[in-house]
Amino acid sequence: MNDFSRQRISSALAPLMGMAALVGLWSIVSLTSTNNFPSPWETFLQAIEVFKDPFYSNGPNDQGVGWNVLSSLKRVAMGFGLAALIGIPMGFLIGRFKFLSNMFNPLISLLRPVSPLAWLPIGLLVFKGANPAAIWTIFICSIWPMIINTAVGVQRVPQDYMNVARVLNLSEWKIMRTILFPAVLPYMLTGVRLAVGTAWLVIVAAEMLTGGVGIGFWVWDEWNNLNVKNIIIAIFVIGIVGLILEYILIKIATAFTYEEVKS
């Protein structure tokens, strides 16, 4: 067996061993628990029932897991989209102009560490509704990675490029379009990837507090019903959706990241 074959076998076995360790630990916890903690097999059987009809609807408070995931993704898309529309241009401006950098950096340093859920009551007070408050919370927590990464990318553009632009007397718009944007794109996409991860984490917690349809609300509703098996299923669903979002954005970032080919 050559080294390449060993590497492929090792790459395939490692994740399987990790999953086996998780299932083994889970089984031990369920066997030793005094609170009837569900076993992996019981949870698997329940998952089959849950995914038999993921899009059923028996009213606003009784909907399948598919509708709950779609509702959460819709809120994430809206909050994240607004954050991108504002955060990316702000990042370009902050990175490009020293005055704006000095002006906004202290505010960003002050507001960025604030816990996401601390923004939720502000949204409820201002927007008078749970859905816009959740979108607002996603927006305010997603915007910082995009601003910071975009600004850092602009600041790391080689000064020689800017000197050439000055010699050619290029307009600010042309500098932005032909020099800054291609150079900053990898940094910007990294910020977008971090922001999507943050948004998906935040929406679950926000929905647990605000109610309505959504995967976070589904978790809280199942807890009120003491249905631990569905809570565990929801945890896996949240993780899988997060992995899919991460994978898509990594592929996009890879497609737009160019590495210098060495001769």
N, C-alpha and C positions, 0 to 999 in steps of 0.2 A: 504494500500500500504506500503510495507516494505521499509527500507532504500536503499536496493540494487536497487529496481525498480525506486525509486526517483532519485538515482544517474544516472541510465541509461537514464532516461528521460531528466535529466538536461544536461547530456553529449551530447545528441542528439539535444536538443533545442538550446544550447549556440551557436554552429556554424551557425545554421539556423538564429538565431536572428542577429548575426554579419553580415551575408550576406544580410538579410533584411534591416539592417541599411545602408549598403553600397549602395544597390539599391535605398533606399529612398533618401539618400543624393544625389546620382547621378541624380535621377529624378528631385529633386529640382533645382540642378544646370542647367539641360537641360531646365527646364521651365523658369528659370529666366535669362538665358544667352541671350545676344544680338548677339552672334556669331554663332547661329544655332548649338549649341553643341548637339550631338546626344543623344537621350534618350536610356534607357536600352532596350526597345522593338525594336527600330530601329536597335540598334547594334546587338541584338539577331537575327533579320531577316537577317542582313548582314552576321553574322557568319554562318548561314545555307548555304548561297550562297558560302562563302569562303571554307567551309568544304565539299561541294558537290563533289568537285574535287581538293583535296589538292595537287595532284601530277601532275597537268598539266604542260606542258612546251612549251612556245611559243618563245623560244630564251633565251639567257643568262640573259637578264634583265626583263624577264616576266615569272616567275615560281611560282608554287603554294606554299602555306605556308609549306606544308610537305617537299618539297625539301629545302626550306630555313632553316627549323629547323634541318634537317639532315646535311646540310652543316656546320651549326654552331656547332653541336655536334661533327662532324668529326674534326674540328679545335680544339675544346676543348679536345677531346681525345688525339690528337697528342701532343698539348702543355702540357697537364696535365701528359701524359705518360712520356714524356721526363723529366718533373720536378720530377716525382716519382723516375725514374731511377737514377737521380743524387741526389735529395734532401734527400731521405731516407738513403742511405749509408753515405752521409755527416753528417746527424744527428747522426747516430751511432758513427761515428768517433769523432765528436765534443763533444758528451756526454761522450765518453770513455776516451779521452786523453785531459788532462788539457792544454797542450801546444797548441793543435789545437783549443780548446775552447777560449783561450786567443787571439789566432791569428785571428779567424773568427768572434767572437762576435761583435767587433767594426764595422766590415764591414757590418754585418747583421743589426745592429742597425742603421747604416747610410743609407742603401739602402732600407730596408723594408718599411719605411713610404712614399717612393716616389710614387706619383700618378701613377696608371697603364698606363694612356695615355701618360705620360711623356716618357715612354719607346718606344712608337710606332714610333716616328720619327727616333730613333736609329735603329730600325728594318728595316724601309724603306730605310735608308741610307746603311746599311750593306748588306741586302738581296735583295735589288732592286726589291721587289715585294710585293704586298699587302697581299697575302695569307701567305707567310712565316713570314712577319712582324707581322701579327695578331697572328700566332702560337707562335712567339717569345715573344710577350707581355703576352700571357697566361702563357707561361713557367716561365718568370721572376717573375710574380705575384703569381703563384701557389707554387713556390718552398719554400717560406719562412715559411708558416705554417707547412709544412712537416719537414723541417730542425729543426725548433724550438721545435715542439711537440715531435719529435723523440729524440732529444738531452735531453730534460727535462725528458722523460721517462727513458733514460739510466742513468741519474744522480740520479734518485729516486729509482733505484734498491738497495735493502738493502745491506749494506756493508758486512753483514754476508755471503751473497751468494758469494761475491767476495773473502772473506777470505777462504771459503771452496774451491773455485776454485783454489786459490793459494796453499793451502795445498795439494790438489790433483794433482797439477802441470799440470793443463789443458792448452792446447794450446789456443791462442787467438781466433782461428776459433771456437774451441769447446765452449769456453766461450760465444762467440757471438751466436752460434746456440742453445745451450742447456740452457743458463741462461738468456742472455739479450733479445733475440728475443721474447720468450713467455711473459716475464715481460713487455716489451715495446710495445707489439702489441696493447693494448687499446689506448695508447697515440698516436701511429703511425696512427691508424685508425681515431682518432679525427683530426689529422693534415690533413689526406686525405680528410675528410668530409669538413673541412674548406677550403681546397684548391679547391675542386670542386665548392663550392659556389662562391668563388672568381673568378674562371675561367669562370663560366657562366655569372657573372656580367660583367667581362671585355670584353668578346667576343662581347656582344651586342654593347657596346660603340665603340670598335675597328672597327667593321663592319660598323657602321654609318659613320666612317671617311674614311675607305679604299674602300668601295663599293664592288661590286661582289655579289655573291649569299650568303644569310645568313639572319637570322631573324633581325639582327640590320640594315642591308642594306634595308630590306623590310620596316621597320619602317620609315627610312629616305626617301625612295622612295614614300611611301604613304603620307608622309608630303609634299613632293614636289608636289604631286597630290592633296593636300588638302583633302585627304580622312581620316577624323578623326575617322570614324567608324572602319576602318581597323587598325588604330593605337591602338585603345582601344582593339580590338581583339588580336593584337600582344602582348600587355601588359599582357593580361590574359594567352596567350600561353607561354610567357616567364616565368610567375609565376608558371604555372602548370608544365612545364618541370623542373624548379628548385625544386619544391616540390617533384617530382618523383625521381630526382637524390638524394635529401636529404633523402627521405624515404628508398631508396635502400641501401645507405651507413649506415644509422642508423641500419637497419636490419643486415647488415654485421658486424658492430661494436658490436651489441648486441650478435650475434652468437659467437664472439670470445672474449667476456668479461665474465670472470668467477668470480662470487662472492663467498666469503667464506660462507659455510653453517654453521649456528650456531646451536648447539644442545640445 
